[in-house]
């Protein structure tokens, strides 16, 4: 009867080493994938932040434009109202003067 314990142990040891090598390669692949994923997520977040900043700037510029236009309209319209009221007062005074002279 021959005992094959030594050769069986050697084969088992070799199989375990191969399994560990395979697991290490798998972990290295996962590490590379995760590094690429982190880089990609950072770039995406940065691009999204830049886009949001650009939209905020354009919205602010648009609001400033609308605000400026509104202020200008209020100024012009208010001026017209004041000049119309002043014209009415002048016309009323002239009418009173002409009524007094008659």
C-alpha positions in Angstrom: 0.0 0.0 0.0 1.4 3.3 -1.0 0.6 6.5 0.8 0.0 9.4 -1.6 -0.4 12.0 1.2 2.6 14.0 0.2 1.7 14.2 -3.5 -1.9 14.9 -2.7 -0.8 17.7 -0.3 1.4 19.2 -3.0 -1.4 19.1 -5.6 -3.8 20.7 -3.1 -1.3 23.4 -2.3 -0.8 24.2 -6.0 -4.5 24.4 -6.5 -4.8 26.8 -3.5 -2.0 29.0 -5.0 -3.8 29.1 -8.4 -7.0 30.0 -6.6 -5.3 32.8 -4.7 -3.6 34.1 -7.9 -7.0 34.1 -9.6 -8.6 35.9 -6.7 -5.8 38.5 -6.7 -6.2 39.1 -10.4 -10.0 39.5 -9.8 -9.3 42.0 -7.0 -6.9 44.0 -9.2 -9.5 44.1 -11.9 -12.2 45.3 -9.4 -9.7 47.9 -8.1 -9.1 49.2 -11.7 -12.8 49.3 -12.4 -13.5 51.2 -9.1 -10.7 53.7 -9.9 -12.2 54.3 -13.3 -15.7 54.5 -11.8 -14.5 57.1 -9.3 -12.8 59.1 -12.0 -15.9 59.0 -14.2 -18.2 60.0 -11.3 -16.0 62.9 -10.4 -15.9 64.1 -14.0 -19.7 63.8 -14.3 -20.2 65.7 -11.0 -17.8 68.4 -12.2 -19.6 68.7 -15.5 -23.0 68.8 -13.9 -21.8 71.5 -11.4 -20.5 73.6 -14.3 -23.8 73.2 -16.2 -25.7 74.3 -13.1 -23.4 77.3 -12.6 -23.9 78.3 -16.3 -27.7 77.9 -16.0 -27.6 80.0 -12.8 -25.6 82.7 -14.5 -27.9 82.8 -17.5 -31.0 82.9 -15.3 -29.5 85.7 -13.2 -28.6 87.6 -16.4 -32.1 87.0 -17.8 -33.6 88.2 -14.5 -31.3 91.2 -14.5 -32.4 91.9 -18.1 -36.1 91.6 -17.2 -35.5 93.7 -14.1 -33.7 96.4 -16.1 -36.4 96.4 -18.8 -39.1 96.6 -16.1 -37.4 99.4 -14.4 -37.0 101.3 -17.7 -40.6 100.8 -18.5 -41.6 102.0 -15.0 -39.4 105.0 -15.4 -40.7 105.9 -18.8 -44.3 105.2 -17.9 -44.0 107.0 -14.6 -42.5 110.0 -16.5 -45.3 110.0 -19.0 -47.8 109.9 -16.1 -46.1 112.8 -14.4 -45.8 114.8 -17.6 -49.4 114.1 -18.4 -50.4 115.2 -14.9 -48.3 118.3 -15.3 -49.8 119.1 -18.6 -53.3 118.7 -17.1 -52.4 121.1 -14.3 -51.0 123.7 -16.8 -54.1 123.3 -19.0 -56.3 123.7 -16.0 -54.5 126.9 -14.8 -54.7 128.4 -18.3 -58.4 127.6 -18.5 -58.9 129.2 -15.1 -57.0 132.3 -16.3 -59.1 132.5 -19.4 -62.3 132.0 -17.4 -61.2 134.8 -15.0 -60.5 137.2 -17.8 -63.9 136.7 -19.4 
